[in-house]
Amino acid sequence: MSRIGRAPILLPDGVEFTYDAAVVTVKGPKGELTQRVPREVQVEVGDGVIEVKRPSESAQHRSLHGLTRTLIANMVEGVTKGFEKRLEIVGVGYRAGIKGTALELLVGYSHPVVIEPPEHVEFETPQTTVVVVRGIDKQVVGEVAAKVRSIRPPEPYKGKGIRYAGEYVQRKVGKRA
């Protein structure tokens, strides 16, 4: 039995959970998320607890069991607390700012790069060299953060670029005489 799959998901107060024909909907204080789940996996809603069960021990059902439980748990956490990814900008003259809801990056190109946030995602720049991506959907927050990082990924010689907070960039030695 999957250790992740058999763990129950606790529903906090103020969160509504509905399961209808392989579609899970979670409503909470921060918003609403909907996700399709495999029909083979059974989702049982008890008294403030969600349990995910699988019909057999086949490899397909075992893999879907843990995945489905994790997706539902991330939805519940997203509508209650939300998710965030922090990015650091390293480089002389590199900085970020907010224009309306969009993120404007000055990272060494001849023009500023403007990124519009998708639905349920917002940008914040507490400092000019720090970008915070916040949202209720963990997958979308990760994708947007990866998109921001891909504009100027960290390079190994000087270490300039956009990196995740705490990310280690292995440095290379330059040319030797």
C-alpha positions as CSV (number, residue, x, y, z in Angstrom):
1,M,0.0,0.0,0.0
2,S,1.3,3.4,-0.9
3,R,2.4,5.4,2.1
4,I,1.4,8.7,0.4
5,G,-1.8,7.3,-1.0
6,R,-3.2,5.9,2.2
7,A,-2.6,9.1,4.3
8,P,-5.9,10.9,4.9
9,I,-6.4,14.5,3.8
10,L,-7.8,16.8,6.5
11,L,-10.3,19.4,5.3
12,P,-9.8,22.7,7.2
13,D,-12.8,24.8,8.2
14,G,-14.2,27.0,5.4
15,V,-13.2,24.5,2.6
16,E,-15.9,22.9,0.4
17,F,-15.0,19.6,-1.3
18,T,-17.1,18.0,-4.1
19,Y,-16.4,14.9,-6.1
20,D,-18.6,14.4,-9.2
21,A,-18.0,11.9,-12.0
22,A,-14.2,11.9,-11.8
23,V,-14.0,15.7,-11.3
24,V,-12.8,17.1,-8.0
25,T,-13.7,20.7,-7.0
26,V,-12.2,22.4,-3.9
27,K,-13.5,25.9,-2.8
28,G,-11.7,27.8,-0.1
29,P,-11.0,31.3,1.1
30,K,-8.4,32.0,-1.6
31,G,-10.4,30.6,-4.6
32,E,-11.6,27.6,-6.4
33,L,-9.7,24.7,-8.1
34,T,-11.0,21.9,-10.3
35,Q,-9.1,18.8,-11.4
36,R,-10.0,15.6,-13.3
37,V,-9.0,12.4,-11.5
38,P,-8.8,8.9,-12.9
39,R,-12.1,7.0,-12.7
40,E,-10.3,3.9,-11.4
41,V,-9.4,5.6,-8.1
42,Q,-12.2,6.0,-5.5
43,V,-12.4,9.2,-3.5
44,E,-14.3,9.0,-0.3
45,V,-15.4,12.0,1.7
46,G,-16.0,11.4,5.4
47,D,-16.4,13.7,8.4
48,G,-13.8,16.4,7.5
49,V,-11.5,13.8,6.0
50,I,-10.8,12.7,2.4
51,E,-9.5,9.3,1.6
52,V,-8.3,8.0,-1.7
53,K,-8.6,4.2,-2.4
54,R,-7.5,2.0,-5.3
55,P,-9.4,-1.0,-6.6
56,S,-6.4,-3.4,-7.1
57,E,-2.7,-3.8,-6.6
58,S,-1.8,-3.4,-10.3
59,A,1.1,-1.2,-11.2
60,Q,-1.2,1.3,-12.9
61,H,-3.6,1.6,-9.9
62,R,-0.6,1.9,-7.5
63,S,0.9,4.8,-9.4
64,L,-2.4,6.6,-9.8
65,H,-3.2,6.2,-6.1
66,G,-0.4,8.3,-4.7
67,L,-0.7,10.8,-7.5
68,T,-4.4,11.4,-7.0
69,R,-4.0,11.9,-3.3
70,T,-1.1,14.4,-3.8
71,L,-3.1,16.4,-6.4
72,I,-6.1,16.7,-4.0
73,A,-3.9,17.5,-1.0
74,N,-2.2,20.3,-3.1
75,M,-5.6,21.7,-4.1
76,V,-6.7,21.8,-0.5
77,E,-3.5,23.5,0.6
78,G,-3.6,25.9,-2.3
79,V,-7.1,27.3,-1.6
80,T,-6.3,27.7,2.1
81,K,-2.6,28.8,2.3
82,G,-1.5,29.2,-1.3
83,F,1.9,28.5,-2.8
84,E,4.9,30.7,-3.6
85,K,8.2,30.5,-5.3
86,R,11.0,33.0,-4.7
87,L,13.5,34.0,-7.4
88,E,16.7,36.0,-7.0
89,I,18.2,38.3,-9.6
90,V,22.0,38.5,-9.7
91,G,23.9,40.9,-11.9
92,V,25.0,44.5,-12.1
93,G,22.0,46.6,-13.3
94,Y,19.6,43.6,-13.2
95,R,16.4,44.4,-11.5
96,A,12.6,43.7,-11.5
97,G,9.6,45.8,-10.9
98,I,5.8,45.6,-11.1
99,K,3.8,47.6,-13.8
100,G,0.1,47.1,-13.0
101,T,-0.1,43.4,-12.5
102,A,2.7,42.5,-14.9
103,L,6.3,41.8,-14.0
104,E,8.9,43.9,-15.8
105,L,12.5,42.6,-15.8
106,L,15.6,44.5,-16.8
107,V,18.2,41.7,-17.2
108,G,20.7,42.9,-19.7
109,Y,18.6,43.0,-22.9
110,S,18.2,46.1,-25.0
111,H,14.5,46.3,-23.8
112,P,12.6,45.4,-20.6
113,V,11.0,42.0,-20.6
114,V,7.3,42.1,-19.5
115,I,5.5,39.0,-18.2
116,E,1.7,39.0,-17.8
117,P,0.6,36.7,-14.9
118,P,-2.0,34.0,-15.7
119,E,-5.2,33.6,-13.8
120,H,-4.8,33.0,-10.0
121,V,-1.1,34.1,-10.1
122,E,0.4,37.3,-8.8
123,F,3.9,38.8,-8.7
124,E,5.5,40.7,-5.9
125,T,8.9,42.4,-5.7
126,P,9.8,43.1,-2.1
127,Q,13.3,44.2,-3.3
128,T,14.5,45.1,-6.8
129,T,16.5,41.8,-6.9
130,V,13.8,39.5,-5.5
131,V,10.7,38.2,-7.3
132,V,7.9,36.3,-5.5
133,V,5.4,34.3,-7.6
134,R,2.2,33.5,-5.6
135,G,-0.9,31.5,-6.5
136,I,-3.3,28.8,-5.5
137,D,-2.3,26.2,-8.1
138,K,1.1,24.6,-7.3
139,Q,1.7,23.5,-10.9
140,V,0.9,26.9,-12.4
141,V,3.1,28.7,-9.8
142,G,6.0,26.4,-10.7
143,E,5.5,26.9,-14.4
144,V,5.4,30.7,-14.1
145,A,8.5,30.7,-11.9
146,A,10.3,28.5,-14.5
147,K,9.3,30.8,-17.3
148,V,10.6,33.8,-15.4
149,R,13.9,32.0,-14.7
150,S,14.2,30.9,-18.4
151,I,14.4,34.6,-19.5
152,R,18.0,34.8,-18.1
153,P,19.1,31.5,-16.5
154,P,22.2,31.7,-14.3
155,E,25.4,31.4,-16.2
156,P,28.4,29.4,-14.7
157,Y,31.2,31.9,-15.2
158,K,30.0,35.1,-13.4
159,G,26.9,33.7,-11.8
160,K,24.7,36.4,-13.4
161,G,21.0,35.7,-14.1
162,I,17.7,34.7,-12.4
163,R,17.8,31.8,-10.0
164,Y,15.5,30.2,-7.5
165,A,16.1,31.3,-3.9
166,G,18.7,29.0,-2.4
167,E,19.7,27.5,-5.7
168,Y,23.4,26.6,-6.0
169,V,25.1,27.6,-9.3
170,Q,28.3,25.7,-9.9
171,R,30.9,28.2,-11.0
172,K,33.5,27.4,-13.7
173,V,37.0,28.8,-14.0
174,G,37.5,31.1,-17.0
175,K,40.4,31.0,-19.4
176,R,43.9,30.5,-18.1
177,A,46.9,32.2,-19.5
